[in-house]
Amino acid sequence: MEEYPEELRTPPVSLVSLVGCPELHSTISTYLHSEQPPINTLALPDFSKISVLSRSKKETLDSGQPGGILKRDWLLKHRTRSPAVVAALFGSDDVSGDPAQWLQVCTELENLKAVVRGRNIKLTVVVVQSFDKDEVSEDRMIALRKRAEIDSKYLLTFVQKSSSDLKHSLNRLGSIVAELANTYYRDEGRRVKTCIEKKSFSSVDLNIRYCFKVAVYAEFRRDWGEALRFYEDAYRALREIIGTSTRLPAIQRLVEIKSVAEQLHFKASTILLHGGKIIEAIAWFRQHHAAYKKLIGAPEVIFLHWEWMSRQFLVFAELLETSSAVIPSNTSLPLVTKDNKPLTESEFNPAYYYQLAAHYLREKKCCLELALSASEAVAEIESSADSVIPSVYVGQFARLLEQGDALVMQNLTDAEYVLYALAEGKRFQDSFEIIALLKKSFESYSNLKAQRMASYCSCQMAREYFSVGKFDNAKELFDGVASLYRKEGWTTLLWDVLGYLRECSKRLGSVKDFIEYSLEMAALPISSGDEVQSPIHKGEYGPAGCASLPQRERIYSEVFGIMKGESGLTSNEGNVTLNVTPERPIRLEIDLVSPLRVAFLASVAFHDQVAKPGASIFFTLSLISQLPQPVEIDQLEVKFNQSECNFTIASAQKAPISATSIGKTGARVVTAPVLTVVTNKWLRLTYDVTSELSGKLECKSVIARLGPLFTICCQAESPASMNDLPLWKFEDHVETFPTRDPALAFSGQKFIQVDEPDPQVDLVLGASGPALVGERFMLPVTIVSKGHEIHSGELKINLVDARRGAALGSPREMEPISTDSLHVELLGVSRPDGDDEPQTGQDNIWKIQHSFGLLSVPFVNLGGSWSCKLEIKWHRPKPVMLYVSLGYLPTSNGSTIQKVHAHKSLQIEGKTAIMIGHRFMLPFRRNPLLLSKIKVAPNSNQSTTLALNETSILIVSAKNCTEVPLRLVSMSIEMDENDIGKSCTVRQRDESQKDHALLVPGEEFRKVFSVIPKIHSPNLAMGTVCFTWKRDSGLDKQSDSNITEAGIITRHKLPDVNVEMAPLVVSLECPPHTILGIPFTCYVKIQNQTEFLQEVKYLIADSQSFLLSGSHNDMVSVLPKSEHILGYKLVPLASGSQQLPRITVTAVRYSAELSLPQATSTVFVFPSEPHFKMGNLKEKVTEIVTTGA
Amino acid sequence: MIVCIAVVGHQNNPLYLQSFTEADDALKLHHIVHCSLDVIDERVNNPKKTGSTLNETYLGLLYPTENYKVYGYLTNTKVKFILVTTHLDVRDADVRNFFRRFHSAYVDAVSNPFHVPGKKITSQTFAERVSTIVKSFGLSSAV
């Protein structure tokens, strides 16, 4: 598109001429140019220059038979030299000045009119007002208008006093000029159109020219519809004269018609695409393509036709790429053109057109080469190009001759023209043009993810590079293409590409690449195809020719000749010689993804999955090749990850060669009767190896040596995980298993696990029942040597949660590693000699962590033993797996021998030893009124409430939950340090309780404390019960358990209690027992502890067992801080344990009832005076009775 | 005239490719068939844009090259049939009809118990049947 002149590429712009007042020209030009649509100006500084506007003589002479269809510079003329409007600018001074000035104005105007009228150019007169002067008089203005013979609206005054005035004037001028320009182009168009309608033209050529002109005038007016219509008319008319016109010699005639058609087509396509009519544009292009495709022209200039075709595609591609038109997405495919032909997506894609442009350019290149080779007069070609220039008509060429001073155009003959065209054609580097086009197409397809189309483009690009001798570039591109064809199995295409690659590497002198590509080609699955190649399509096939089996065999023998060093290959192009020399032996690597797997594949399968060290391990080595002829291998080297196992298989026939090369390595050599790999037939070899080392034994690679200079290193593959052969997997050919045993073909692996030797050491973990939480649990570990001495032994200890199998401690506690955060902890290891410190100076390992321990074991003799004790502490009840493993060397010397390992594990339960409970009780026959107990909310989880300054009883119990007897050491309540003695008093009730009590399993131990709260507090800390105990191991073993001597402390935090003041306290005083029929007194004390007067109701219920004296119910007032005593005399009427009459006290203020618990209000009635033997007890009893009284 | 007919498998590998031209342009036809796979991919991946229903096996005109037109057909097992023709005015119905007959021939060929799915079709009977179908292309338009 760039080679078109600009006036053709861009829509036409109206041209206006300014005459006079040169100082204003730049302002007006700038303004008009920025108008929408823009207007170009042709500025003439003064009126003497107006002659340029007049019709030149040549133009006026132009009549009769035209010399061509379109004039080359007609468009340019209308854009730069032939204005539509002339604006005559006169200064107001001149207009309103003295008669001489006025006369001058009139003369200039007359001259201008004369020029303008000849070409129908429109005229407008502008009177430029000076800054300081007044307006021009009315009379002068009328006179001026009459002189100019223009409508009054085309005479305007240009005021520039202020910027707004200037802007206004410019606006007016702009609109008038635009209007006049439009009128001019319309009139011109109409004039030409009448010519067409009246058919008043002498030839069809003129018809085309007129149609073109009308269309261009319409374009000036931006009437795209009309423009398109007339371009199409012109195009159609042009189509008709093909073959009929005889004005020029045939070749040049066709060239001219095609050039004009190209222009018309370009204009029409541009208008269609800019109008967004993409479907119409494509249909138009198709029609254009179909119409001219067959117009090849004379055989000697066919290349011109292909060049022209290529340009059509290229220009349309560029138009499509730059146009804003998008593919209509809402319409559904298949899109159909007006004449009902389906469109495909690719036709909307510029890449398609670029690709075809490249295709035609390639065609051109071939034809041009042919034409050049046919014409022998090279010198003639060179000279013929001189002085030939494009003539005045589009698509015509002429020779420029000097005749004296004048230059004369002379028409060419066809023969001359052909020579000229050949000379021109030679100048261009078509290959690079083709590559550039293909690259554009390639990029576009790549963006669309159309990788195959893109590959096709890059394949063509590479061919072009190949043809110009840029083998590096070609090879790179071909490599990319080959990988796609390999992946998708397009053998024929791959063959072709590989043929190019082979040739490229040959030209580049890369022997290794050449051999690789050759081997791959020789192993391709091509079995059919005939050798004969028709000479017409020589260009179709690459250097490898047509894919066929004989061709494969030829390539095979060629490459093997080179590999064996028998023959070198001289590149026919030049100095590069391919051969293999002893200085540069060739080694090919074939890995799991290499395309050369088809040429050579090695599979290794061990017959077993595990093996004992030192035992023979059998495996099958299988080789397969798809090369067309049997491959004879001199020797095979098998490489393992354990280099001691490597060995070599030598062919029996070629023993002398192998013997020399192996002698120095000293590795094992075995011979095989035959080492020939036949096409598509597994060569199976079974051998054994012996490994002393435990661990994984893996076959790494198999190296085949073919001749002295060539080796192929195949990475070994497991039959179980072997991929299908690329390309061959789509072939319908016989497939066999790599091993004789079909099961092994599915499960065989190229590695085997070699066990480690069995340990001959006993590892004993002496477990003794479950561990108790809190204690330091001792676990003896004993190592007994039974057949191995233990050298540099190492004991690893691991504690693992039995349930989760993970580390100990709950996840949220994992972060801060402290003693408390671990549920179970390995505290240490004690040695039998009691020395549990690591011995310094020796490099003994001694590491103990929370759940992991590592310690070294000293040398143990054959039959000897060593033991230690693990100390483990449980913080929470939890089962734990203990893993102990011993690694050692059975002999003292040599680091080559691997360590032997013995493992042992044990699950140990951790159990809670002691369950501690507690209970609060009220004091005997005393009941404080606690307000919080009355107003107990139904759902509130209230803590225990105690009365302030009242004694309460606390009973703490500890139960042995284990299955072993425990010995109690002590039990006490510890207060928090800062609360001691202040908040409450906790005292041990009875000191006489003996410590060191034995608790058998399930037994409960109780201890009573009295509590007197001293502080009024809703949550008073009560402290912690500390229970110290130890395992009861019997008296005789007391000394043995010196560690646990201190005892284990189990703590139990008492809950906080609510302490409040009791407003009333009711207590009952009554003897514990009495005698039938003998009266006794019973007191109910109501103690008011508040500052208020308390009204108290009381009610006493009758009892059958007692005779009662005193008021049954009454209300009394108890004074503040005082006590009211109700006294009753009772006579027991029945003997035995009797319930006292029930007394209920109601505090009116709190409307709360208080009564003593049933259990405490009983008394024992003896039938008669008892006679106790124990005198002192009797004394005591009477004492109580007396005090009660 | 039909110049080439191809069957392409799941991995876009050629299963059967037969050209019916005198000229030795197999390589070119291979390229054309291979490139047309891109168009099929595009059509299959953007079914909305093509507007065809999901059950439509006939893909229509895939793309025109300078001398040929390429038509596509996708079986319900995602095997692709590609037809290359030099006819400039091919009736859609003819192509549909051709593909239908070709499909049944293909189904018969792969139903052979000795045929391994995913491998190239080497059956002689299939080749003969295909050439019969190809020869009758366009002639049976009245049917």
Contacts between the chains, C-beta under 8 A, distances in Angstrom:
chain1	res1	chain2	res2	distance
A	329	B	49	7.3
A	332	B	49	8.0
A	332	B	50	7.4
A	332	B	51	2.9
A	333	B	49	6.6
A	333	B	50	5.0
A	333	B	51	5.5
A	333	B	52	7.8
A	333	B	60	8.0
A	334	B	60	5.5
A	334	B	61	6.8
A	342	B	60	6.8
A	342	B	61	5.1
A	342	B	92	8.0
A	344	B	39	7.3
A	344	B	61	5.5
A	344	B	62	6.5
A	344	B	63	4.9
A	344	B	64	6.6
A	345	B	39	7.0
A	345	B	42	6.7
A	345	B	49	7.9
A	345	B	63	7.8
A	346	B	39	6.6
A	346	B	63	4.3
A	346	B	64	7.9
A	347	B	63	7.7
A	347	B	64	7.2
A	352	B	63	7.5
A	356	B	66	6.0
A	359	B	66	6.2
A	360	B	66	7.9
A	445	B	38	7.7
A	448	B	42	7.8
A	450	B	38	3.9
A	450	B	39	7.8
A	450	B	41	7.8
A	450	B	42	7.0
A	451	B	38	7.0
A	452	B	34	5.3
A	452	B	35	5.1
A	452	B	37	5.5
A	452	B	38	4.6
A	453	B	35	4.9
A	453	B	38	5.0
A	456	B	31	5.6
A	456	B	34	7.2
A	456	B	35	5.2
A	459	B	31	7.7
A	485	B	34	8.0
A	487	B	11	8.0
A	488	B	11	6.4
A	488	B	12	4.6
A	488	B	13	5.4
A	488	B	34	7.7
A	489	B	11	7.0
A	489	B	13	3.6
A	489	B	14	6.8
A	490	B	13	7.3
A	490	B	14	6.0
A	490	B	30	6.5
A	490	B	34	5.7
A	491	B	14	7.8
A	492	B	17	8.0
A	492	B	26	6.5
A	492	B	27	6.5
A	492	B	30	4.9
A	493	B	27	7.2
A	493	B	30	5.2
A	493	B	31	6.7
A	493	B	34	6.4
A	496	B	27	5.7
A	533	B	24	6.8
A	534	B	23	7.3
A	534	B	24	4.6
A	536	B	23	7.1
A	536	B	24	7.5
A	537	B	23	6.6
A	537	B	24	4.6
A	537	B	25	6.2
A	540	B	24	7.0
A	540	B	25	6.2
A	540	B	27	5.4
A	540	B	28	6.2
A	541	B	27	6.3
A	546	B	24	7.2
A	546	B	26	7.7
A	729	B	118	7.9
A	729	B	119	7.9
A	730	B	9	7.2
A	730	B	13	5.1
A	730	B	14	7.8
A	730	B	15	7.2
A	730	B	118	7.0
A	730	B	119	5.8
A	730	B	120	5.5
A	731	B	119	6.6
A	731	B	120	6.0
A	732	B	115	7.8
A	732	B	116	6.8
A	732	B	119	4.7
A	732	B	120	5.4
A	732	B	121	7.9
A	732	B	122	4.8
